[in-house]
């Protein structure tokens, strides 16, 4: 009985981790696209090495 509960717990944890990792991949892709768009859409104000971010 304890072994069955342990196996079910492991399956539940692996399912949750797989869902979270899949979601994080989509978030990472969205951030990458926004980052690349920032380089394309940056303004030409200031010097030629002006950056669209402030750090």
Backbone as a printed PyTorch tensor [residue, N CA C, xyz], in Angstrom:
tensor([[[  0.8200,  -1.1910,   0.0000],
         [  0.0000,   0.0000,   0.0000],
         [  0.8680,   1.2620,   0.0000]],

        [[  1.9120,   1.2680,   0.8220],
         [  2.8000,   2.4290,   0.8900],
         [  3.5590,   2.5840,  -0.4260]],

        [[  3.9510,   1.4700,  -1.0360],
         [  4.6650,   1.5380,  -2.3110],
         [  3.7760,   2.1390,  -3.3970]],

        [[  2.4970,   1.7770,  -3.3950],
         [  1.5700,   2.3190,  -4.3850],
         [  1.4010,   3.8280,  -4.2010]],

        [[  1.2750,   4.2820,  -2.9660],
         [  1.1750,   5.7180,  -2.7020],
         [  2.4510,   6.4460,  -3.1260]],

        [[  3.5970,   5.8240,  -2.8890],
         [  4.8650,   6.4210,  -3.2850],
         [  4.9510,   6.5640,  -4.8060]],

        [[  4.5400,   5.5290,  -5.5350],
         [  4.5630,   5.5740,  -7.0020],
         [  3.5980,   6.6500,  -7.5070]],

        [[  2.4190,   6.7290,  -6.9330],
         [  1.4610,   7.7550,  -7.3390],
         [  1.9930,   9.1640,  -7.0480]],

        [[  2.6840,   9.3280,  -5.9300],
         [  3.2700,  10.6140,  -5.5970],
         [  4.3670,  10.9910,  -6.5930]],

        [[  5.1980,  10.0350,  -6.9800],
         [  6.2520,  10.2940,  -7.9530],
         [  5.6460,  10.6700,  -9.3030]],

        [[  4.5920,   9.9720,  -9.7110],
         [  3.9270,  10.2900, -10.9800],
         [  3.3480,  11.6990, -10.9300]],

        [[  2.7290,  12.0580,  -9.8310],
         [  2.1590,  13.3950,  -9.6840],
         [  3.2450,  14.4640,  -9.7340]],

        [[  4.3660,  14.2420,  -9.0750],
         [  5.4630,  15.2020,  -9.0950],
         [  6.0560,  15.3450, -10.4950]],

        [[  6.2270,  14.2330, -11.2010],
         [  6.7820,  14.2900, -12.5530],
         [  5.8200,  14.9960, -13.5030]],

        [[  4.5300,  14.7710, -13.3450],
         [  3.5420,  15.4560, -14.1790],
         [  3.5810,  16.9560, -13.9190]],

        [[  3.6300,  17.3570, -12.6600],
         [  3.6890,  18.7760, -12.3130],
         [  4.9600,  19.4300, -12.8130]],

        [[  6.0900,  18.7510, -12.6900],
         [  7.3600,  19.3020, -13.1700],
         [  7.3470,  19.4300, -14.6880]],

        [[  6.7820,  18.4540, -15.3720],
         [  6.7120,  18.5190, -16.8310],
         [  5.8600,  19.6810, -17.2990]],

        [[  4.7510,  19.9170, -16.6450],
         [  3.8850,  21.0450, -16.9900],
         [  4.5980,  22.3640, -16.7260]],

        [[  5.2630,  22.4670, -15.5770],
         [  5.9630,  23.7020, -15.2240],
         [  7.1100,  23.9620, -16.1960]],

        [[  7.8490,  22.9450, -16.5590],
         [  8.9640,  23.1320, -17.4840],
         [  8.4600,  23.5250, -18.8650]],

        [[  7.3570,  22.9430, -19.2820],
         [  6.7820,  23.3020, -20.5840],
         [  6.3500,  24.7650, -20.5740]],

        [[  5.7350,  25.1960, -19.4940],
         [  5.3030,  26.5840, -19.3690],
         [  6.5070,  27.5150, -19.3560]],

        [[  7.5750,  27.1370, -18.6610],
         [  8.7610,  27.9750, -18.6050],
         [  9.4320,  28.1070, -19.9690]],

        [[  9.3620,  27.0660, -20.8050],
         [  9.9110,  27.1690, -22.1610],
         [  9.1790,  28.2400, -22.9550]],

        [[  7.8390,  28.2800, -22.8470],
         [  7.0640,  29.2960, -23.5660],
         [  7.3650,  30.6920, -23.0450]],

        [[  7.5470,  30.8300, -21.7280],
         [  7.8990,  32.1290, -21.1530],
         [  9.2730,  32.5670, -21.6540]],

        [[ 10.2280,  31.6380, -21.7060],
         [ 11.5720,  31.9710, -22.1800],
         [ 11.5460,  32.3940, -23.6450]],

        [[ 10.7460,  31.7410, -24.4570],
         [ 10.6500,  32.1130, -25.8760],
         [ 10.0370,  33.5060, -26.0100]],

        [[  9.0100,  33.8040, -25.2180],
         [  8.3770,  35.1280, -25.2790],
         [  9.3600,  36.2190, -24.8710]],

        [[ 10.1440,  35.9760, -23.8340],
         [ 11.1260,  36.9680, -23.3930],
         [ 12.1990,  37.1590, -24.4570]],

        [[ 12.6310,  36.0930, -25.0850],
         [ 13.6330,  36.1910, -26.1480],
         [ 13.1130,  37.0170, -27.3180]],

        [[ 11.8650,  36.7900, -27.7030],
         [ 11.2800,  37.5520, -28.8100],
         [ 11.1930,  39.0350, -28.4430]],

        [[ 10.7550,  39.3500, -27.2300],
         [ 10.6850,  40.7510, -26.8050],
         [ 12.0650,  41.3850, -26.7630]],

        [[ 13.0590,  40.6330, -26.3310],
         [ 14.4260,  41.1360, -26.2640],
         [ 14.9490,  41.4460, -27.6650]],

        [[ 14.6920,  40.5490, -28.6040],
         [ 15.1380,  40.7740, -29.9760],
         [ 14.3870,  41.9310, -30.6260]],

        [[ 13.0960,  42.0510, -30.3500],
         [ 12.3260,  43.1750, -30.8780],
         [ 12.8260,  44.5020, -30.3180]],

        [[ 13.3250,  44.4940, -29.0980],
         [ 13.8750,  45.7040, -28.5060],
         [ 15.0880,  46.2050, -29.2640]],

        [[ 15.9130,  45.2940, -29.7630],
         [ 17.0670,  45.7110, -30.5450],
         [ 16.6480,  46.2550, -31.9010]],

        [[ 15.6150,  45.6850, -32.4780],
         [ 15.1570,  46.1390, -33.7870],
         [ 14.4640,  47.4910, -33.6630]],

        [[ 13.6620,  47.6710, -32.6140],
         [ 12.8280,  48.8650, -32.4910],
         [ 13.4650,  49.9790, -31.6800]],

        [[ 14.7360,  49.8500, -31.3310],
         [ 15.3340,  50.8940, -30.5020],
         [ 15.4670,  52.1900, -31.2880]],

        [[ 15.3520,  53.2600, -30.5750],
         [ 15.4090,  54.5680, -31.2230],
         [ 16.8240,  54.9440, -31.6070]],

        [[ 16.9550,  55.9260, -32.4800],
         [ 18.2700,  56.3740, -32.9100],
         [ 18.7000,  57.6270, -32.1570]],

        [[ 18.0330,  57.9220, -31.0490],
         [ 18.3900,  59.1120, -30.2840],
         [ 19.6990,  58.8760, -29.5350]],

        [[ 20.4560,  59.9320, -29.3720],
         [ 21.7190,  59.8140, -28.6570],
         [ 22.8150,  59.2930, -29.5580]],

        [[ 23.7650,  58.6320, -28.9700],
         [ 24.8890,  58.1130, -29.7370],
         [ 24.4750,  56.8930, -30.5430]],

        [[ 25.3690,  56.4540, -31.3890],
         [ 25.0540,  55.2990, -32.2350],
         [ 25.0150,  54.0140, -31.4310]],

        [[ 25.5440,  54.0500, -30.2230],
         [ 25.5370,  52.8590, -29.3740],
         [ 24.4430,  52.9250, -28.3190]],

        [[ 23.4080,  53.6940, -28.5880],
         [ 22.3060,  53.8380, -27.6240],
         [ 21.6240,  52.4990, -27.4250]],

        [[ 21.2400,  52.2470, -26.2050],
         [ 20.5810,  50.9810, -25.8820],
         [ 19.1390,  51.2530, -25.5100]],

        [[ 18.2830,  50.2580, -25.7530],
         [ 16.8630,  50.4070, -25.4340],
         [ 16.5770,  50.0890, -23.9790]],

        [[ 17.5650,  49.5670, -23.2750],
         [ 17.3860,  49.2790, -21.8560],
         [ 18.3120,  50.1970, -21.0640]],

        [[ 18.1030,  50.3010, -19.7560],
         [ 18.8460,  51.2580, -18.9460],
         [ 19.6930,  50.6010, -17.8750]],

        [[ 20.4030,  49.5290, -18.1780],
         [ 21.2950,  48.9430, -17.1880],
         [ 22.5780,  48.4820, -17.7940]]])
